[in-house]
Amino acid sequence: MTKKKPYCVQNNGDCKTCSLVNYGRDCANNPLHGGKRPGAGRKPTNRKPRLFRATDQEWKQIVDNAANAQMGTGEFIRTRCMKTD
C-alpha cells in the first residue's frame, strides 16, 4: 500500500489510482519527475539571428570564401563587415 501523503485528497490518499498520475502529476499537481536541471541547456550567446538577401551566386561566393579562410559563414561575414581597413 502507498504511504498516504498529507495533501492527498482523492481516492482515499492512494496516489497510484489518482487521475493526475496519468499526466505525470501528483495530487497537488506537481510533476512526479523531470524538470529543469542547473546548468542544463544551451548557453546564451547574446547574438540574435539576422537576415540579409543575397543571390545564389553571391551566397556561393561567400561560402567558398569562408571555407578558404577556414571559418563558418557567420563568422566570416562578421569579421569582414567589422574590418576597418
C-alpha positions as a Markdown table, in Angstrom:
| # | Residue | x | y | z |
|---|---|---|---|---|
| 1 | Met | 0.0 | 0.0 | 0.0 |
| 2 | Thr | 1.2 | 3.5 | -0.8 |
| 3 | Lys | 2.1 | 5.8 | 2.0 |
| 4 | Lys | -0.6 | 8.4 | 2.5 |
| 5 | Lys | 0.7 | 11.9 | 1.7 |
| 6 | Pro | -0.7 | 14.8 | 3.7 |
| 7 | Tyr | -2.1 | 16.6 | 0.7 |
| 8 | Cys | -3.7 | 13.5 | -1.0 |
| 9 | Val | -7.4 | 14.1 | -1.1 |
| 10 | Gln | -8.5 | 11.8 | -3.9 |
| 11 | Asn | -9.1 | 8.0 | -3.8 |
| 12 | Asn | -8.6 | 7.8 | 0.0 |
| 13 | Gly | -5.0 | 9.0 | -0.4 |
| 14 | Asp | -4.0 | 6.3 | -2.9 |
| 15 | Cys | -1.8 | 8.3 | -5.3 |
| 16 | Lys | -1.4 | 5.2 | -7.7 |
| 17 | Thr | -5.1 | 5.5 | -8.6 |
| 18 | Cys | -5.3 | 9.3 | -8.8 |
| 19 | Ser | -6.3 | 10.6 | -12.2 |
| 20 | Leu | -3.4 | 13.1 | -12.2 |
| 21 | Val | -0.8 | 10.3 | -12.2 |
| 22 | Asn | -1.8 | 9.5 | -15.8 |
| 23 | Tyr | -0.5 | 13.0 | -16.6 |
| 24 | Gly | 2.7 | 12.7 | -14.7 |
| 25 | Arg | 1.5 | 14.8 | -11.8 |
| 26 | Asp | 0.8 | 14.1 | -8.1 |
| 27 | Cys | -2.4 | 15.0 | -6.2 |
| 28 | Ala | -1.0 | 18.6 | -5.6 |
| 29 | Asn | -0.5 | 18.9 | -9.4 |
| 30 | Asn | 3.3 | 18.8 | -9.0 |
| 31 | Pro | 5.4 | 17.0 | -11.6 |
| 32 | Leu | 6.4 | 13.5 | -10.5 |
| 33 | His | 9.8 | 13.6 | -12.2 |
| 34 | Gly | 11.9 | 15.6 | -14.5 |
| 35 | Gly | 12.2 | 19.4 | -14.7 |
| 36 | Lys | 15.0 | 21.9 | -15.1 |
| 37 | Arg | 18.5 | 20.9 | -14.0 |
| 38 | Pro | 21.1 | 23.5 | -13.0 |
| 39 | Gly | 23.5 | 24.2 | -15.9 |
| 40 | Ala | 21.4 | 22.3 | -18.5 |
| 41 | Gly | 20.6 | 23.7 | -21.9 |
| 42 | Arg | 22.3 | 25.8 | -24.4 |
| 43 | Lys | 24.4 | 28.7 | -23.0 |
| 44 | Pro | 23.3 | 32.2 | -24.1 |
| 45 | Thr | 25.5 | 33.9 | -26.7 |
| 46 | Asn | 23.8 | 37.3 | -26.7 |
| 47 | Arg | 23.6 | 37.1 | -30.5 |
| 48 | Lys | 20.4 | 37.4 | -32.4 |
| 49 | Pro | 19.7 | 35.9 | -35.8 |
| 50 | Arg | 19.9 | 38.4 | -38.6 |
| 51 | Leu | 18.8 | 38.3 | -42.2 |
| 52 | Phe | 20.2 | 39.7 | -45.4 |
| 53 | Arg | 19.5 | 39.0 | -49.0 |
| 54 | Ala | 22.0 | 37.5 | -51.5 |
| 55 | Thr | 21.7 | 35.8 | -54.9 |
| 56 | Asp | 22.6 | 32.2 | -55.2 |
| 57 | Gln | 25.8 | 33.2 | -56.9 |
| 58 | Glu | 26.7 | 35.7 | -54.2 |
| 59 | Trp | 26.0 | 33.2 | -51.4 |
| 60 | Lys | 28.1 | 30.5 | -53.1 |
| 61 | Gln | 31.0 | 33.0 | -53.3 |
| 62 | Ile | 30.5 | 33.9 | -49.6 |
| 63 | Val | 30.5 | 30.2 | -48.6 |
| 64 | Asp | 33.6 | 29.5 | -50.8 |
| 65 | Asn | 35.5 | 32.4 | -49.3 |
| 66 | Ala | 34.6 | 31.4 | -45.8 |
| 67 | Ala | 35.8 | 27.8 | -46.5 |
| 68 | Asn | 39.1 | 29.2 | -47.9 |
| 69 | Ala | 39.5 | 31.3 | -44.7 |
| 70 | Gln | 38.6 | 28.2 | -42.6 |
| 71 | Met | 35.7 | 29.9 | -41.0 |
| 72 | Gly | 32.0 | 29.4 | -40.8 |
| 73 | Thr | 29.9 | 31.7 | -42.9 |
| 74 | Gly | 28.5 | 33.7 | -40.0 |
| 75 | Glu | 32.0 | 34.3 | -38.5 |
| 76 | Phe | 33.3 | 35.2 | -42.0 |
| 77 | Ile | 30.6 | 37.7 | -42.6 |
| 78 | Arg | 31.0 | 39.3 | -39.2 |
| 79 | Thr | 34.8 | 39.6 | -39.4 |
| 80 | Arg | 34.6 | 41.0 | -43.0 |
| 81 | Cys | 31.9 | 43.5 | -42.1 |
| 82 | Met | 33.7 | 44.6 | -38.9 |
| 83 | Lys | 37.0 | 45.3 | -40.6 |
| 84 | Thr | 38.1 | 48.9 | -40.6 |
| 85 | Asp | 40.7 | 49.0 | -43.3 |
